[in-house]
Amino acid sequence: MSEAQGKPTGRKVTTRSLGKMKDRGERISALTAYDFLMAELLDRAGVDVILVGDSTGMVVQGLDTTVGVTMEQMLLHAAWVSRGVERALVVGDLPFMSYQVNSDEALRNSGRMVKEAGVEAVKLEGGEKMCETIRRIVDVGIPVMGHLGLTPQSIHKFGTYQVRATEPEEADQVRRDARALSDAGVFALVIEKVPAELATEIAKDVEVPVIGIGAGPGCDGQILVTHDMLGIYTKFHPRFVRRYAELGQQMLEAFGRYVTDVKGGDFPTEDESY
């Protein structure tokens, strides 16, 4: 029985096995999930990494940015996702201001993610300035995934979702940040919306897997927001999102047929009644 039909097959994905995947040139697949059912489907499909993203703020909660997502909300989403996963590595996003105040708070919230929500790693945004915090989290046994380039929690600083690191100065900073985070102990890096040439260079330079989103094909793996690639979230469609389905339109049509059938007395039929 295939993964898509039944239970996931293959060995459990761990931070260590992701490193081995990079070493042998096997691409890493990653997608986001925010609830049990979606996580279960992704796991059955063979996705390697499931990120419980703070993108829930936009695609589930209806916010304009990820900034308003709280720690308590992330713990709920992460717990739901963890229950649906057997094979994939589950990573929980640390939301805005849950780790930036000081390393003590970052460590405490990372611990909550693991203990209360059952994730196996956490993700946080930021470069060199986050290294001390990352070391403290890693030192107690919690794996950390970094996030560079376009960091959505800093959208008010950037003022735009446009491509980052197109100028030499910022590109050099991203290079330094990637090396610093790798040295600080992250097990992987997400690099978002930077020129493909830069992302490829970084993937070759650092020992840890680099997972791209809008960063070209030269990364060690790719991640997308699941609601984007399924065509459910249609508020915007960045060029790096390949639509693998148009479920939003299909759902709209199905809901419309249901309304028509109910109002017309065509549902339920005798066969659908007790």
Sequence and secondary structure as in RCSB ss.txt:
>XXXX:A:sequence
MSEAQGKPTGRKVTTRSLGKMKDRGERISALTAYDFLMAELLDRAGVDVILVGDSTGMVVQGLDTTVGVTMEQML
LHAAWVSRGVERALVVGDLPFMSYQVNSDEALRNSGRMVKEAGVEAVKLEGGEKMCETIRRIVDVGIPVMGHLGL
TPQSIHKFGTYQVRATEPEEADQVRRDARALSDAGVFALVIEKVPAELATEIAKDVEVPVIGIGAGPGCDGQILV
THDMLGIYTKFHPRFVRRYAELGQQMLEAFGRYVTDVKGGDFPTEDESY
>XXXX:A:secstr
  TTTSS  S    HHHHHHHHHTT  EEEEE  SHHHHHHHHHHT SEEEE TTHHHHTS  SSSTT  HHHHH
HHHHHHHHT SSSEEEEE  TTSSSS HHHHHHHHHHHHHHH  SEEE   SGGGHHHHHHHHHTT  EEEEEES
 GGGHHHH S S    SHHHHHHHHHHHHHHHHHT SEEEEES  HHHHHHHHHHSSS EEEESS TTSSEEEE 
HHHHTT   S   TT   S  HHHHHHHHHHHHHHHHHTT SS STT  
